[in-house]
Amino acid sequence: MKKRRRVDGLFVCLMMAFFLSLSFSHLGMTWAADWMPKSDVTFIVPYAPGGATDPISRMLVMEAGPLIKQKFVVVNRGGSAGAIGTAEVAQAKPDGYTIGLSSANAAVFQALVGRLPYKTTADYTPILKVADVPPTVAVLPNAPWKNFKELMEDAKNRPDQISIGSSGRFSAADLPVHELMLKTGVKFNMVPFSGGGEALVAAMGGHVNAFVSTPLNIAPQVKAGKLRCLTVFQKGRNALFPDVPSTVELGYNVTHPLSYFVMGPKGLDEEALKTYHKVFLEVVKGKKWEDFANQNGFVVDPVGLADLTKELNEWKATYEMLIRELKIEVAK
């Protein structure tokens, strides 16, 4: 009889522990990981400090650090449109102590057109997509086009006469408009500048008819009444421009966001990969990240591991088409 009571008591204790663990897990208070870093982790950002990438990367590691109980040390490695920093992560020791941020443009497009130590997703480890930053088109407040449809119609009737400024030839902001032109037959006069800041100054000075950049770069000027947003390259409405129809809403099936994802070196330790995927997924599914995304005009669409590899390979097909159709020079 005493033995039966001991068994019953053990059963009750086990059940209580089980339900408590479920409760804590549901509340996001704790979760188990087989691998955790024992010291600081280097987080490489392949762009210069102060750019549009900086807020995303720093918010990301600020939220992720407490989950791994270690500090992420952010290192900016700008240059070659993100290729230098991406290459550094790809070639790092795969022990889980060096990871970083990259983009589809840096990891896929630059690998197709340049001579880099990485060529495909087999040369690095995709972990999780954390942000899709949609290209955004703006004009001066007194521009003759009331909306993007009118701009497209005018460009259709006057090929190469309407100029659009961008941050650089075949840059992450420039390529989406080229894809739009290829799919619709409309021809804009694309005017590349040496960066987003220079393109913005040209647009506000009336030196180009329109301007394509990130939502965060355009939003302050729109709020100040110095620019007017015509469209955002995404499926639904953008949080910064809720009254502006997107390209997809207008019937143009082109989105082409600047997709940022967390990556690791080639052959990243499998347990470290699982931990980082779990950590960053918890961050981007949280309310803080959702609010941060809305404040900065980017879209949260977390895709990880095998699905992210598939998405990056789809980007490869898109970029190969653009390279072919636009006759973009490829390094031998």
Secondary structure by P-SEA (a helix, b strand, c coil): caaaaaaaaaaaaaaaaaaaaaaaaaaccbbbbccccccbbbbbbcccccccaaaaaaaaaaaacccccbbbbbbbbccccaaaaaaaaaacccccccccccccccccccccccccccccccccccccccbbbbbbbbbccccccccaaaaaaaaaaccccbbbbccccccaaaaaaaaaaaacccccbbbbcccaaaaaaaaaacccccccccccccaaaaaacccccccccccccccccccccccccccccccccbbbbbbbcccccaaaaaaaaaaaaaaaacaaaaaaaaaabbbbbbbcaaaaaaaaaaaaaaaaaaaaaacccccc
